Amino acid sequence: MPGNKPSSSQLKSTLAILSLVLAGQTAAYHKFTRVEKVAAAPPLVGMPAQLGNWVKTQEGYVDAATQEVLRADDTLSRTYANPQLGAAATLFVAAFRSQRHGAAPHSPKNCLPGSGWTPIVNDRILVRLNDRPEPIEVNRYLIQRAESQSLVLYWYQSRNRAVASEYKAKLYTMVDAVKDNRTDTALVRVVIGLGPNADREEVQRAAEDFVRAFYTPLKQFLPS
């Protein structure tokens, strides 16, 4: 009834809940404000020049203007070719040791339109790997600019976790920050160009084969 006062037991219960909430907020505050435990990892440039049947053909670089916007702690831009499949693929990795000060991966889906590319296909696929029973989910883009087409696969990777969703990746970052006092992650992107008479299914199979070739070696260059 409107005029009834809460009982002493109800007051104690309410106070206990408020105390737990305040304690949780205090703990979270200290987790987020204390100096982050930034995990070390070898430079990405140490990635092997040969990954299965894929062999490095070109070492790329990230120019200063792009790096200023990207703000990654380490990057890799490299082209590999597989003579058996008659395919070439570009691997780009942007590693972020910490995201506490505004540095975070930029989604390719936001960058590609600015470069003049138009998405034809925009979905997600599962890629089966050699060293784990369950596949990883990755974003798939088929993009076009003038007469040129390319297949793009990308995801966010932290330690042994690969995530396609930007929102889920941010959620994992928050959980890692509270639980382990870490916010490291990496954007991983694969691009394969399609020739005029290219078969899209064959190109995708080549891209998936490339992912299987570099996925395990790449883990050695990300914080454990």
Secondary structure, 3 states (H helix, E strand, C coil): CCCCCCCHHHHHHHHHHHHHHHHHHHHHHHHHHCCCCCCCCCCHHHCCCEECCEEEEEECCCCHHHHHHHCCCEEEEEEEEECCCCEEEEEEEEEECCCCCCCCCCCHHHHCHHHCCEEEEEEEEEECCCCCCCCEEEEEEEEEECCEEEEEEEEEEECCEEECCHHHHHHHHHHHHHHHCCCCEEEEEEEEEECCCCCHHHHHHHHHHHHHHHHHHHHCCCCC
